[in-house]
């Protein structure tokens, strides 16, 4: 339970009919500058903000200030018996110190995401942050015909860790307009979706995603297209793109409705693992040092995707890879044309210990992590005691192809 010292309790709010925004702590978004480029050397600096996903926030009963949800035991059955009633009674609280609470540090155009917030009484594991255009709206990007460039340092993330920068087709306002039951919106990090239709979101479509009482996994999954520009640690990096049959955010229900065959996402997926990158000899890109990553979404005729180009830059030298789309270029073109939200995250993997990328489990002979590496229960305890696992993203630039990078 998150312990709070309440100097003065606000008056109890009246009954509403919606997922509520909290009033105990004032939300203060960290600032993060980024650049919108027009041509090489011509970029406009924008003063953006970050917000953390609603799942990381204290969710409390507005009448008693007790927990509505606990990560260890799930929903409070004394408060939440149905999705609408729970959303009416429970609120997502604000965060006034992201560094102390979540280990999220920003400085101008750089953000460091610590895996645990060592030293804080309320232990936090990982984070998922969204770039915002205003205090109440996510920043959106249409990728087709454009490129994204950023600097990344994953030198302090080992085999069991993942630092991610990616795009998802979330609603710009977090779902407030589409789902009147959602009164918290993008300001409080609502509306997450991705191509795996995750069912762990506490609120979906403005209602509490209860599932079975006491179980973390909810009933409904929240689905949308996903472009994983960067999944990486010091050992390896991957790129993947998953489209969906429908545009924007949608839902699926239960074990049967949310499986890959039915949900309509992960279609025309493309994935590659860079062989250029790593900490050992034989890799061109040294993953123990900061590097610049450029990803270009080259259009074809009639709004199709021709190819995706990746350029890695280190010490002023660039090395490129090309991913040729082999399935449906029209569908991926449509996916890349829709507005998408930029997410940045650091996490471990209870399902597969990140072995899907780093070890012999990938089917690649150069997998550098042991099959027994990466048990989250061990690394979370070790990191909180000793600290030291983090990822840094910085110098984010976006614009037409050729506008964000000029090599000398």
Helices and strands as residue ranges (DSSP letters): E 20-21, E 30-39, E 42-52, G 54-56, E 59-61, E 69-70, E 74-75, H 83-89, E 90-92, H 98-102, E 104-107, E 110-114, E 127-134, E 137-138, E 140-141, E 146-153, E 162-168, G 186-188, E 203-204, E 207-208, E 220-223, E 226-232, E 237-244, E 250-253, H 254-257, H 260-263, E 265-273, E 277-278, E 285-286, E 291-299, G 301-303, E 305-314, E 317-324, H 329-337, E 340-347, H 355-358, G 360-362, H 376-386, E 390-400
